[in-house]
């Protein structure tokens, strides 16, 4: 579960970073890069959560 907590924390950090980039005068490439990082973290979180769920049913 600690890994899930760490992923949640990282997701929140990158989400806030994206909010700042969008509100500021960041160029589209910078916003896109942050968005891609956020997507990857969310994907990792979902995959890890699914793995835990499957292991708990085993």
ABEGO torsion letter per residue (X at the ends): XAAAAAAAAAAAAAAAAAAAAAABABBAAAAAAAAAAAAAAAAAAAAAAAAAAAAAAX
